[in-house]
Amino acid sequence: MNKEVIHAGLQAYPIIVYDCPINKRQWKNGTKRGESFASVFDDCWDCPFGKVVRDKKYFWDGSVVIDAKILSVDCNGHTQIDTSINAE
């Protein structure tokens, strides 16, 4: 599942994804209270269920440069949770 990254503007978590299937973090207050999210740098980067997708630039000579811009997170955490539930 490809999750869109959100530039939240928060100092602690500048780039996040909503609805983390393994509930890495939850909003403590506000309109999203109780909903899960994940910090791309702190949680998604080393998560075994996800891959950070970055912008790639292709050149005529066949070379590829991976840009620092993060486009999305390819998250498979929901399949891990579904598998563990069915195993019981």
N, C-alpha and C positions, 0 to 999 in steps of 0.2 A: 504494500500500500504506500503510495507516494504521498508524503505529507508536506504541505506548503510551510515554509519557514516564515515566521512573523518577526519583524523588527519591532520588538516590544517597547524599546526606549527605556527599559528598566536598567539601572546601573548594575545590579547583581546578575541579571539574566538578559543580556541585550538581544539575543536571537533565540527564539523558542519555537516549539511546535505544540499545538493543542492536542488534547486527547491521547496522551501517551498510554498505550495499552498495558504497560506493566507498572503504571502509576508511580513513576519516578518522583514526581512532585505534585502537590495539590494546592490550589488557591486557598488561602486561609480566610479571605474576606472579599467583599465586593460582589458584583453580579455573577462572577464565575466561581464563587465559593463552593468548594468540594469537587470541582472539576479538575482533571489531571492535565499536566503539561510536562514538558521536558526542556531543559536547557540544551541547546545544540552543542555547545562547547563542553559543558560539564557532564552531560548524560548521554547524548546520542553518539558522540565521537568515539567512545570506547564500548558502546553497547553491542553485545554479540548479535542482536536481532536487527540492527539497522546499519545503513551506510549513508554517509553524508555525500550528497550529489553536488558537485561543483561545476561551474561553467567551464567549458572546453572551447578553445579557439583552434581551428584547423587552418593550416597554411598550404599554399600551392605546392610547396616542396614536400608535402606529406608529413611534416612535423606537427605535433600537437602540443599546446601549452595549456596546462590546467590553471585556470584563474583562481584567485582567492575568493571570488564571489560564490557564496553558498546558495544554490537554487532550491534545494529541497532535501528531505530525508526519506530514503527508501526504507520503510519500516516493516518488519515482519514479526513484530512482537505479538500481534493479534493471533497469528497462527500458532505460536508457542503456547499461548494461553488456552486456545481452543483444544489443542492436543492434550494438554495436561488435564483439562476438565473431562474429556472423553475417556481418559485412561482410568478414571476412578470407578 
